[in-house]
Amino acid sequence: MASGIFAVLDDIAALMDDVAVASKVAAQKTAGILGDDLAVNAEKATGFIASREIPVLLAITKGSLVNKLIIVPIALLLNAFFPTAIKYVLIAGAFYLAYEGVEKIIHYFFHFTKSKHETEKEINDTKALESEKNKVKSAIITDFILSIEIVIIALSTVLNKPLTLQIITVSAIAILATVGVYGIVALIVRMDDAGYRLIVISKRKGIVAAIGRTLVKALPVVIKMLAVVGTIALILVAGGIFIHNIDYIHHLLPDVPFILREAIFGIIAGLAIFPLVIAGKKTIELIKKK
């Protein structure tokens, strides 16, 4: 009886060791998209009054968990019964990521500033409950697309492993992608509030006050840095998916450094699909007007 218990414990220990190794590999593979997820949601979670930041983050986090609960079982079922679909879902998602990255770059170069009227409108809209709901909805939709990529890429690292290991590894990455990302986002968006508290506590004097002022000034800089890192990650992740899953692209430019190849193919794909998306949006707008 005792030997049977020890055998079970030994099997569990071996499984946990395999999960730890597989999860580490999966986390490394999904790091780019996790970074983008962090950047996107940190940006979307700002712009609210302080009392609404945490409720908004909680709403997005709940939506993200629901996304994972939908995506993880579907991904596992596809892998079990229709594994070829995984590849095409990855490629389709890569086109979306490439478009998002290129769209951000184009927007940066061709929409430098907003008019005073637009800025005032955004401030007023941010205070409105309907605007808040729309922003949360937008964040959850973006999270859904990124979650598909995260789950599938995590699954791709354990395709040849036992089903139990696949389930635990993918679930672990899914939880990390939600709790880890949104936990960091919560810390980021509250940086300025923490800074103000330090300034008040220190009565605006000394090192503590200096740290507080640094945190307040650092928030917009951190958000901008995350936006840049997220944009780069979008393009590189998309390019990497194309290289790994499309044989023709895989053999192109063999002498070019891999990271540069990722950037080239990601940008090309984004530029190719950008006008199609814009045309689609214009068409939908015309149909709605009719």
GUPAPA-352080 format. One record per residue (C-alpha): residue in three letters; x, y, z. Coordinates in Angstrom, 3 decimals. Layout:
BEGIN
<r><tise>Ala</tise><u>X</u><v>Y</v><w>Z</w></r>
...
This chain:
BEGIN
<r><tise>Met</tise><u>0.000</u><v>0.000</v><w>0.000</w></r>
<r><tise>Ala</tise><u>2.768</u><v>2.409</v><w>1.026</w></r>
<r><tise>Ser</tise><u>4.795</u><v>1.563</v><w>-2.059</w></r>
<r><tise>Gly</tise><u>1.750</u><v>2.304</v><w>-4.216</w></r>
<r><tise>Ile</tise><u>1.363</u><v>5.759</v><w>-2.630</w></r>
<r><tise>Phe</tise><u>5.061</u><v>6.500</v><w>-3.148</w></r>
<r><tise>Ala</tise><u>4.756</u><v>5.400</v><w>-6.788</w></r>
<r><tise>Val</tise><u>1.834</u><v>7.799</v><w>-7.296</w></r>
<r><tise>Leu</tise><u>3.769</u><v>10.627</v><w>-5.631</w></r>
<r><tise>Asp</tise><u>6.762</u><v>9.848</v><w>-7.820</w></r>
<r><tise>Asp</tise><u>4.568</u><v>10.017</v><w>-10.949</w></r>
<r><tise>Ile</tise><u>3.109</u><v>13.329</v><w>-9.792</w></r>
<r><tise>Ala</tise><u>6.603</u><v>14.716</v><w>-9.130</w></r>
<r><tise>Ala</tise><u>7.757</u><v>13.611</v><w>-12.580</w></r>
<r><tise>Leu</tise><u>4.666</u><v>15.195</v><w>-14.176</w></r>
<r><tise>Met</tise><u>5.229</u><v>18.478</v><w>-12.310</w></r>
<r><tise>Asp</tise><u>8.858</u><v>18.477</v><w>-13.439</w></r>
<r><tise>Asp</tise><u>7.743</u><v>17.996</v><w>-17.050</w></r>
<r><tise>Val</tise><u>5.137</u><v>20.756</v><w>-16.619</w></r>
<r><tise>Ala</tise><u>7.763</u><v>23.144</v><w>-15.242</w></r>
<r><tise>Val</tise><u>10.076</u><v>22.531</v><w>-18.200</w></r>
<r><tise>Ala</tise><u>7.257</u><v>22.728</v><w>-20.762</w></r>
<r><tise>Ser</tise><u>5.818</u><v>25.871</v><w>-19.151</w></r>
<r><tise>Lys</tise><u>9.216</u><v>27.569</v><w>-19.227</w></r>
<r><tise>Val</tise><u>9.564</u><v>26.862</v><w>-22.963</w></r>
<r><tise>Ala</tise><u>5.984</u><v>27.951</v><w>-23.632</w></r>
<r><tise>Ala</tise><u>6.476</u><v>31.167</v><w>-21.639</w></r>
<r><tise>Gln</tise><u>9.579</u><v>31.999</v><w>-23.671</w></r>
<r><tise>Lys</tise><u>7.698</u><v>31.376</v><w>-26.923</w></r>
<r><tise>Thr</tise><u>4.760</u><v>33.545</v><w>-25.884</w></r>
<r><tise>Ala</tise><u>6.838</u><v>36.324</v><w>-24.282</w></r>
<r><tise>Gly</tise><u>6.473</u><v>38.611</v><w>-27.291</w></r>
<r><tise>Ile</tise><u>2.683</u><v>38.446</v><w>-27.301</w></r>
<r><tise>Leu</tise><u>2.534</u><v>38.696</v><w>-23.499</w></r>
<r><tise>Gly</tise><u>4.592</u><v>41.879</v><w>-23.803</w></r>
<r><tise>Asp</tise><u>2.205</u><v>43.233</v><w>-26.392</w></r>
<r><tise>Asp</tise><u>-0.795</u><v>42.212</v><w>-24.275</w></r>
<r><tise>Leu</tise><u>0.758</u><v>44.136</v><w>-21.391</w></r>
<r><tise>Ala</tise><u>1.422</u><v>47.220</v><w>-23.515</w></r>
<r><tise>Val</tise><u>-2.023</u><v>47.256</v><w>-25.122</w></r>
<r><tise>Asn</tise><u>-3.942</u><v>46.834</v><w>-21.893</w></r>
<r><tise>Ala</tise><u>-1.801</u><v>49.261</v><w>-19.906</w></r>
<r><tise>Glu</tise><u>-2.657</u><v>51.835</v><w>-22.542</w></r>
<r><tise>Lys</tise><u>-6.366</u><v>50.961</v><w>-22.546</w></r>
<r><tise>Ala</tise><u>-6.592</u><v>51.023</v><w>-18.752</w></r>
<r><tise>Thr</tise><u>-5.360</u><v>54.611</v><w>-18.483</w></r>
<r><tise>Gly</tise><u>-7.346</u><v>57.805</v><w>-19.007</w></r>
<r><tise>Phe</tise><u>-9.967</u><v>57.088</v><w>-16.328</w></r>
<r><tise>Ile</tise><u>-10.402</u><v>58.910</v><w>-13.054</w></r>
<r><tise>Ala</tise><u>-8.501</u><v>57.177</v><w>-10.249</w></r>
<r><tise>Ser</tise><u>-11.617</u><v>55.657</v><w>-8.685</w></r>
<r><tise>Arg</tise><u>-12.522</u><v>53.869</v><w>-11.935</w></r>
<r><tise>Glu</tise><u>-9.098</u><v>52.440</v><w>-12.893</w></r>
<r><tise>Ile</tise><u>-9.274</u><v>49.316</v><w>-10.713</w></r>
<r><tise>Pro</tise><u>-12.961</u><v>48.524</v><w>-11.529</w></r>
<r><tise>Val</tise><u>-12.127</u><v>48.846</v><w>-15.238</w></r>
<r><tise>Leu</tise><u>-9.107</u><v>46.560</v><w>-14.837</w></r>
<r><tise>Leu</tise><u>-11.203</u><v>44.011</v><w>-12.937</w></r>
<r><tise>Ala</tise><u>-13.810</u><v>44.048</v><w>-15.710</w></r>
<r><tise>Ile</tise><u>-11.132</u><v>43.488</v><w>-18.374</w></r>
<r><tise>Thr</tise><u>-9.496</u><v>40.758</v><w>-16.272</w></r>
<r><tise>Lys</tise><u>-12.820</u><v>38.913</v><w>-15.912</w></r>
<r><tise>Gly</tise><u>-13.333</u><v>39.181</v><w>-19.667</w></r>
<r><tise>Ser</tise><u>-9.831</u><v>37.839</v><w>-20.245</w></r>
<r><tise>Leu</tise><u>-10.499</u><v>34.830</v><w>-17.997</w></r>
<r><tise>Val</tise><u>-13.697</u><v>34.098</v><w>-19.920</w></r>
<r><tise>Asn</tise><u>-11.703</u><v>34.354</v><w>-23.155</w></r>
<r><tise>Lys</tise><u>-9.230</u><v>31.748</v><w>-21.883</w></r>
<r><tise>Leu</tise><u>-12.037</u><v>29.447</v><w>-20.710</w></r>
<r><tise>Ile</tise><u>-13.435</u><v>29.500</v><w>-24.247</w></r>
<r><tise>Ile</tise><u>-10.146</u><v>29.299</v><w>-26.149</w></r>
<r><tise>Val</tise><u>-8.229</u><v>26.629</v><w>-24.204</w></r>
<r><tise>Pro</tise><u>-10.787</u><v>23.768</v><w>-24.652</w></r>
<r><tise>Ile</tise><u>-11.368</u><v>24.662</v><w>-28.319</w></r>
<r><tise>Ala</tise><u>-7.609</u><v>24.701</v><w>-29.009</w></r>
<r><tise>Leu</tise><u>-7.160</u><v>21.302</v><w>-27.324</w></r>
<r><tise>Leu</tise><u>-10.102</u><v>19.821</v><w>-29.260</w></r>
<r><tise>Leu</tise><u>-8.771</u><v>21.177</v><w>-32.565</w></r>
<r><tise>Asn</tise><u>-5.359</u><v>19.728</v><w>-31.806</w></r>
<r><tise>Ala</tise><u>-6.924</u><v>16.341</v><w>-31.040</w></r>
<r><tise>Phe</tise><u>-9.334</u><v>16.105</v><w>-33.976</w></r>
<r><tise>Phe</tise><u>-8.267</u><v>18.671</v><w>-36.572</w></r>
<r><tise>Pro</tise><u>-4.618</u><v>19.631</v><w>-35.901</w></r>
<r><tise>Thr</tise><u>-4.165</u><v>21.187</v><w>-39.344</w></r>
<r><tise>Ala</tise><u>-6.540</u><v>23.963</v><w>-38.312</w></r>
<r><tise>Ile</tise><u>-4.058</u><v>25.115</v><w>-35.651</w></r>
<r><tise>Lys</tise><u>-1.608</u><v>26.199</v><w>-38.333</w></r>
<r><tise>Tyr</tise><u>-4.193</u><v>28.217</v><w>-40.249</w></r>
<r><tise>Val</tise><u>-5.543</u><v>29.852</v><w>-37.096</w></r>
<r><tise>Leu</tise><u>-1.980</u><v>30.880</v><w>-36.217</w></r>
<r><tise>Ile</tise><u>-1.423</u><v>32.375</v><w>-39.680</w></r>
<r><tise>Ala</tise><u>-4.759</u><v>34.209</v><w>-39.603</w></r>
<r><tise>Gly</tise><u>-3.898</u><v>35.602</v><w>-36.186</w></r>
<r><tise>Ala</tise><u>-0.452</u><v>36.616</v><w>-37.436</w></r>
<r><tise>Phe</tise><u>-2.076</u><v>38.724</v><w>-40.157</w></r>
<r><tise>Tyr</tise><u>-4.140</u><v>40.460</v><w>-37.472</w></r>
<r><tise>Leu</tise><u>-1.046</u><v>41.102</v><w>-35.340</w></r>
<r><tise>Ala</tise><u>0.878</u><v>42.398</v><w>-38.369</w></r>
<r><tise>Tyr</tise><u>-2.001</u><v>44.717</v><w>-39.231</w></r>
<r><tise>Glu</tise><u>-2.179</u><v>46.016</v><w>-35.653</w></r>
<r><tise>Gly</tise><u>1.554</u><v>46.726</v><w>-35.619</w></r>
<r><tise>Val</tise><u>1.619</u><v>48.477</v><w>-38.997</w></r>
<r><tise>Glu</tise><u>-1.576</u><v>50.396</v><w>-38.178</w></r>
<r><tise>Lys</tise><u>0.098</u><v>51.808</v><w>-35.054</w></r>
<r><tise>Ile</tise><u>3.145</u><v>52.883</v><w>-37.064</w></r>
<r><tise>Ile</tise><u>1.020</u><v>54.517</v><w>-39.773</w></r>
<r><tise>His</tise><u>-1.122</u><v>56.239</v><w>-37.162</w></r>
<r><tise>Tyr</tise><u>1.991</u><v>57.601</v><w>-35.460</w></r>
<r><tise>Phe</tise><u>3.428</u><v>59.114</v><w>-38.636</w></r>
<r><tise>Phe</tise><u>0.202</u><v>60.428</v><w>-40.143</w></r>
<r><tise>His</tise><u>-1.786</u><v>61.481</v><w>-37.057</w></r>
<r><tise>Phe</tise><u>0.666</u><v>63.468</v><w>-35.018</w></r>
<r><tise>Thr</tise><u>-1.723</u><v>65.440</v><w>-32.845</w></r>
<r><tise>Lys</tise><u>-5.405</u><v>65.663</v><w>-32.121</w></r>
<r><tise>Ser</tise><u>-7.397</u><v>68.853</v><w>-32.307</w></r>
<r><tise>Lys</tise><u>-8.486</u><v>70.610</v><w>-29.133</w></r>
<r><tise>His</tise><u>-12.092</u><v>69.647</v><w>-29.864</w></r>
<r><tise>Glu</tise><u>-11.166</u><v>65.953</v><w>-30.201</w></r>
<r><tise>Thr</tise><u>-9.147</u><v>66.046</v><w>-26.989</w></r>
<r><tise>Glu</tise><u>-11.986</u><v>67.693</v><w>-25.050</w></r>
<r><tise>Lys</tise><u>-14.450</u><v>65.195</v><w>-26.508</w></r>
<r><tise>Glu</tise><u>-12.276</u><v>62.284</v><w>-25.394</w></r>
<r><tise>Ile</tise><u>-12.002</u><v>63.734</v><w>-21.870</w></r>
<r><tise>Asn</tise><u>-15.765</u><v>64.162</v><w>-21.661</w></r>
<r><tise>Asp</tise><u>-16.409</u><v>60.722</v><w>-23.140</w></r>
<r><tise>Thr</tise><u>-14.008</u><v>59.108</v><w>-20.685</w></r>
<r><tise>Lys</tise><u>-16.210</u><v>60.328</v><w>-17.846</w></r>
<r><tise>Ala</tise><u>-19.258</u><v>58.750</v><w>-19.405</w></r>
<r><tise>Leu</tise><u>-20.287</u><v>55.233</v><w>-18.390</w></r>
<r><tise>Glu</tise><u>-21.050</u><v>54.267</v><w>-22.000</w></r>
<r><tise>Ser</tise><u>-17.565</u><v>55.256</v><w>-23.101</w></r>
<r><tise>Glu</tise><u>-16.100</u><v>53.187</v><w>-20.280</w></r>
<r><tise>Lys</tise><u>-18.103</u><v>50.136</v><w>-21.349</w></r>
<r><tise>Asn</tise><u>-16.956</u><v>50.566</v><w>-24.951</w></r>
<r><tise>Lys</tise><u>-13.331</u><v>50.815</v><w>-23.870</w></r>
<r><tise>Val</tise><u>-13.634</u><v>47.673</v><w>-21.740</w></r>
<r><tise>Lys</tise><u>-15.309</u><v>45.841</v><w>-24.630</w></r>
<r><tise>Ser</tise><u>-12.542</u><v>46.907</v><w>-27.009</w></r>
<r><tise>Ala</tise><u>-9.872</u><v>45.709</v><w>-24.571</w></r>
<r><tise>Ile</tise><u>-11.576</u><v>42.322</v><w>-24.154</w></r>
<r><tise>Ile</tise><u>-11.867</u><v>41.824</v><w>-27.921</w></r>
<r><tise>Thr</tise><u>-8.181</u><v>42.625</v><w>-28.395</w></r>
<r><tise>Asp</tise><u>-7.356</u><v>40.293</v><w>-25.510</w></r>
<r><tise>Phe</tise><u>-9.383</u><v>37.540</v><w>-27.213</w></r>
<r><tise>Ile</tise><u>-7.296</u><v>37.740</v><w>-30.396</w></r>
<r><tise>Leu</tise><u>-4.025</u><v>37.850</v><w>-28.478</w></r>
<r><tise>Ser</tise><u>-5.212</u><v>35.008</v><w>-26.217</w></r>
<r><tise>Ile</tise><u>-5.784</u><v>32.793</v><w>-29.253</w></r>
<r><tise>Glu</tise><u>-2.177</u><v>33.341</v><w>-30.308</w></r>
<r><tise>Ile</tise><u>-0.859</u><v>32.831</v><w>-26.759</w></r>
<r><tise>Val</tise><u>-2.773</u><v>29.577</v><w>-26.240</w></r>
<r><tise>Ile</tise><u>-1.933</u><v>28.130</v><w>-29.649</w></r>
<r><tise>Ile</tise><u>1.746</u><v>29.036</v><w>-29.431</w></r>
<r><tise>Ala</tise><u>1.870</u><v>27.517</v><w>-25.931</w></r>
<r><tise>Leu</tise><u>0.134</u><v>24.406</v><w>-27.267</w></r>
<r><tise>Ser</tise><u>2.588</u><v>24.188</v><w>-30.173</w></r>
<r><tise>Thr</tise><u>5.426</u><v>23.630</v><w>-27.670</w></r>
<r><tise>Val</tise><u>3.780</u><v>20.464</v><w>-26.275</w></r>
<r><tise>Leu</tise><u>2.093</u><v>18.997</v><w>-29.354</w></r>
<r><tise>Asn</tise><u>3.943</u><v>15.687</v><w>-29.028</w></r>
<r><tise>Lys</tise><u>3.451</u><v>15.404</v><w>-25.277</w></r>
<r><tise>Pro</tise><u>0.733</u><v>13.469</v><w>-23.386</w></r>
<r><tise>Leu</tise><u>-2.701</u><v>15.102</v><w>-23.195</w></r>
<r><tise>Thr</tise><u>-2.416</u><v>15.695</v><w>-19.431</w></r>
<r><tise>Leu</tise><u>0.804</u><v>17.621</v><w>-19.910</w></r>
<r><tise>Gln</tise><u>-0.770</u><v>19.648</v><w>-22.730</w></r>
<r><tise>Ile</tise><u>-3.775</u><v>20.604</v><w>-20.597</w></r>
<r><tise>Ile</tise><u>-1.727</u><v>21.619</v><w>-17.537</w></r>
<r><tise>Thr</tise><u>0.898</u><v>23.538</v><w>-19.533</w></r>
<r><tise>Val</tise><u>-1.576</u><v>25.466</v><w>-21.679</w></r>
<r><tise>Ser</tise><u>-3.761</u><v>26.217</v><w>-18.645</w></r>
<r><tise>Ala</tise><u>-0.732</u><v>27.457</v><w>-16.693</w></r>
<r><tise>Ile</tise><u>0.261</u><v>29.824</v><w>-19.508</w></r>
<r><tise>Ala</tise><u>-3.351</u><v>30.992</v><w>-19.850</w></r>
<r><tise>Ile</tise><u>-3.482</u><v>31.837</v><w>-16.125</w></r>
<r><tise>Leu</tise><u>-0.086</u><v>33.548</v><w>-16.312</w></r>
<r><tise>Ala</tise><u>-1.250</u><v>35.565</v><w>-19.312</w></r>
<r><tise>Thr</tise><u>-4.205</u><v>36.873</v><w>-17.334</w></r>
<r><tise>Val</tise><u>-3.053</u><v>37.197</v><w>-13.723</w></r>
<r><tise>Gly</tise><u>0.525</u><v>38.179</v><w>-14.556</w></r>
<r><tise>Val</tise><u>-0.254</u><v>40.686</v><w>-17.284</w></r>
<r><tise>Tyr</tise><u>-3.162</u><v>42.403</v><w>-15.547</w></r>
<r><tise>Gly</tise><u>-1.377</u><v>42.382</v><w>-12.203</w></r>
<r><tise>Ile</tise><u>1.506</u><v>44.315</v><w>-13.769</w></r>
<r><tise>Val</tise><u>-0.954</u><v>46.600</v><w>-15.566</w></r>
<r><tise>Ala</tise><u>-2.600</u><v>47.393</v><w>-12.210</w></r>
<r><tise>Leu</tise><u>0.772</u><v>48.363</v><w>-10.758</w></r>
<r><tise>Ile</tise><u>1.569</u><v>50.531</v><w>-13.776</w></r>
<r><tise>Val</tise><u>-1.693</u><v>52.481</v><w>-13.870</w></r>
<r><tise>Arg</tise><u>-1.473</u><v>53.168</v><w>-10.122</w></r>
<r><tise>Met</tise><u>2.093</u><v>54.474</v><w>-10.290</w></r>
<r><tise>Asp</tise><u>0.996</u><v>58.097</v><w>-10.266</w></r>
<r><tise>Asp</tise><u>-1.386</u><v>57.570</v><w>-7.334</w></r>
<r><tise>Ala</tise><u>1.391</u><v>55.896</v><w>-5.351</w></r>
<r><tise>Gly</tise><u>3.626</u><v>58.829</v><w>-6.239</w></r>
<r><tise>Tyr</tise><u>1.073</u><v>61.394</v><w>-5.057</w></r>
<r><tise>Arg</tise><u>0.667</u><v>59.527</v><w>-1.766</w></r>
<r><tise>Leu</tise><u>4.413</u><v>59.547</v><w>-1.189</w></r>
<r><tise>Ile</tise><u>4.529</u><v>63.276</v><w>-1.896</w></r>
<r><tise>Val</tise><u>1.720</u><v>63.950</v><w>0.577</w></r>
<r><tise>Ile</tise><u>3.150</u><v>61.668</v><w>3.277</w></r>
<r><tise>Ser</tise><u>6.589</u><v>63.287</v><w>3.021</w></r>
<r><tise>Lys</tise><u>5.053</u><v>66.780</v><w>2.988</w></r>
<r><tise>Arg</tise><u>6.794</u><v>67.435</v><w>-0.340</w></r>
<r><tise>Lys</tise><u>10.278</u><v>67.201</v><w>1.163</w></r>
<r><tise>Gly</tise><u>13.171</u><v>64.770</v><w>1.085</w></r>
<r><tise>Ile</tise><u>13.964</u><v>61.587</v><w>-0.820</w></r>
<r><tise>Val</tise><u>10.480</u><v>60.108</v><w>-0.393</w></r>
<r><tise>Ala</tise><u>8.923</u><v>63.128</v><w>-2.090</w></r>
<r><tise>Ala</tise><u>11.498</u><v>62.888</v><w>-4.888</w></r>
<r><tise>Ile</tise><u>10.581</u><v>59.244</v><w>-5.431</w></r>
<r><tise>Gly</tise><u>6.914</u><v>60.217</v><w>-5.512</w></r>
<r><tise>Arg</tise><u>7.495</u><v>62.909</v><w>-8.129</w></r>
<r><tise>Thr</tise><u>9.551</u><v>60.437</v><w>-10.179</w></r>
<r><tise>Leu</tise><u>6.701</u><v>57.909</v><w>-10.158</w></r>
<r><tise>Val</tise><u>4.193</u><v>60.574</v><w>-11.247</w></r>
<r><tise>Lys</tise><u>6.421</u><v>61.747</v><w>-14.107</w></r>
<r><tise>Ala</tise><u>7.385</u><v>58.188</v><w>-15.075</w></r>
<r><tise>Leu</tise><u>3.849</u><v>56.930</v><w>-15.815</w></r>
<r><tise>Pro</tise><u>3.369</u><v>58.593</v><w>-19.240</w></r>
<r><tise>Val</tise><u>6.936</u><v>57.646</v><w>-20.200</w></r>
<r><tise>Val</tise><u>6.352</u><v>54.001</v><w>-19.235</w></r>
<r><tise>Ile</tise><u>3.082</u><v>53.922</v><w>-21.198</w></r>
<r><tise>Lys</tise><u>4.823</u><v>55.295</v><w>-24.295</w></r>
<r><tise>Met</tise><u>7.685</u><v>52.807</v><w>-23.940</w></r>
<r><tise>Leu</tise><u>5.236</u><v>49.928</v><w>-23.604</w></r>
<r><tise>Ala</tise><u>3.408</u><v>51.118</v><w>-26.711</w></r>
<r><tise>Val</tise><u>6.682</u><v>51.076</v><w>-28.695</w></r>
<r><tise>Val</tise><u>7.730</u><v>47.682</v><w>-27.324</w></r>
<r><tise>Gly</tise><u>4.252</u><v>46.305</v><w>-27.971</w></r>
<r><tise>Thr</tise><u>4.265</u><v>47.511</v><w>-31.579</w></r>
<r><tise>Ile</tise><u>7.654</u><v>45.921</v><w>-32.234</w></r>
<r><tise>Ala</tise><u>6.504</u><v>42.707</v><w>-30.560</w></r>
<r><tise>Leu</tise><u>3.376</u><v>42.569</v><w>-32.740</w></r>
<r><tise>Ile</tise><u>5.403</u><v>42.753</v><w>-35.944</w></r>
<r><tise>Leu</tise><u>8.141</u><v>40.344</v><w>-34.818</w></r>
<r><tise>Val</tise><u>5.690</u><v>37.747</v><w>-33.489</w></r>
<r><tise>Ala</tise><u>3.673</u><v>37.919</v><w>-36.710</w></r>
<r><tise>Gly</tise><u>6.798</u><v>37.583</v><w>-38.854</w></r>
<r><tise>Gly</tise><u>8.007</u><v>34.654</v><w>-36.783</w></r>
<r><tise>Ile</tise><u>4.691</u><v>32.839</v><w>-37.221</w></r>
<r><tise>Phe</tise><u>4.888</u><v>33.306</v><w>-41.009</w></r>
<r><tise>Ile</tise><u>8.464</u><v>32.013</v><w>-41.127</w></r>
<r><tise>His</tise><u>7.703</u><v>28.938</v><w>-39.021</w></r>
<r><tise>Asn</tise><u>4.413</u><v>27.993</v><w>-40.682</w></r>
<r><tise>Ile</tise><u>4.750</u><v>28.921</v><w>-44.372</w></r>
<r><tise>Asp</tise><u>7.413</u><v>26.889</v><w>-46.186</w></r>
<r><tise>Tyr</tise><u>7.881</u><v>29.395</v><w>-49.014</w></r>
<r><tise>Ile</tise><u>8.589</u><v>32.235</v><w>-46.578</w></r>
<r><tise>His</tise><u>10.699</u><v>29.954</v><w>-44.382</w></r>
<r><tise>His</tise><u>13.259</u><v>29.578</v><w>-47.178</w></r>
<r><tise>Leu</tise><u>13.324</u><v>33.243</v><w>-48.229</w></r>
<r><tise>Leu</tise><u>16.271</u><v>35.487</v><w>-47.281</w></r>
<r><tise>Pro</tise><u>18.250</u><v>32.713</v><w>-45.550</w></r>
<r><tise>Asp</tise><u>21.327</u><v>34.934</v><w>-45.067</w></r>
<r><tise>Val</tise><u>19.391</u><v>37.712</v><w>-43.293</w></r>
<r><tise>Pro</tise><u>19.422</u><v>37.635</v><w>-39.446</w></r>
<r><tise>Phe</tise><u>16.289</u><v>35.964</v><w>-38.110</w></r>
<r><tise>Ile</tise><u>14.974</u><v>38.946</v><w>-36.160</w></r>
<r><tise>Leu</tise><u>15.321</u><v>41.153</v><w>-39.244</w></r>
<r><tise>Arg</tise><u>13.472</u><v>38.559</v><w>-41.327</w></r>
<r><tise>Glu</tise><u>10.677</u><v>38.577</v><w>-38.747</w></r>
<r><tise>Ala</tise><u>10.443</u><v>42.361</v><w>-39.000</w></r>
<r><tise>Ile</tise><u>10.486</u><v>42.347</v><w>-42.824</w></r>
<r><tise>Phe</tise><u>7.767</u><v>39.727</v><w>-43.240</w></r>
<r><tise>Gly</tise><u>5.664</u><v>41.190</v><w>-40.426</w></r>
<r><tise>Ile</tise><u>5.737</u><v>44.671</v><w>-41.974</w></r>
<r><tise>Ile</tise><u>5.053</u><v>43.368</v><w>-45.496</w></r>
<r><tise>Ala</tise><u>2.033</u><v>41.391</v><w>-44.266</w></r>
<r><tise>Gly</tise><u>0.745</u><v>44.362</v><w>-42.299</w></r>
<r><tise>Leu</tise><u>1.098</u><v>46.724</v><w>-45.267</w></r>
<r><tise>Ala</tise><u>-0.644</u><v>44.190</v><w>-47.515</w></r>
<r><tise>Ile</tise><u>-3.669</u><v>43.764</v><w>-45.274</w></r>
<r><tise>Phe</tise><u>-3.940</u><v>47.371</v><w>-44.043</w></r>
<r><tise>Pro</tise><u>-5.748</u><v>48.755</v><w>-47.141</w></r>
<r><tise>Leu</tise><u>-8.096</u><v>45.742</v><w>-47.146</w></r>
<r><tise>Val</tise><u>-9.116</u><v>46.395</v><w>-43.548</w></r>
<r><tise>Ile</tise><u>-9.600</u><v>50.117</v><w>-44.218</w></r>
<r><tise>Ala</tise><u>-11.706</u><v>49.329</v><w>-47.294</w></r>
<r><tise>Gly</tise><u>-13.758</u><v>46.870</v><w>-45.253</w></r>
<r><tise>Lys</tise><u>-14.391</u><v>49.453</v><w>-42.531</w></r>
<r><tise>Lys</tise><u>-15.441</u><v>52.078</v><w>-45.096</w></r>
<r><tise>Thr</tise><u>-17.803</u><v>49.595</v><w>-46.732</w></r>
<r><tise>Ile</tise><u>-19.407</u><v>48.743</v><w>-43.376</w></r>
<r><tise>Glu</tise><u>-19.847</u><v>52.448</v><w>-42.604</w></r>
<r><tise>Leu</tise><u>-21.553</u><v>53.035</v><w>-45.962</w></r>
<r><tise>Ile</tise><u>-23.883</u><v>50.079</v><w>-45.407</w></r>
<r><tise>Lys</tise><u>-24.838</u><v>51.366</v><w>-41.954</w></r>
<r><tise>Lys</tise><u>-25.596</u><v>54.824</v><w>-43.323</w></r>
<r><tise>Lys</tise><u>-28.010</u><v>53.301</v><w>-45.852</w></r>
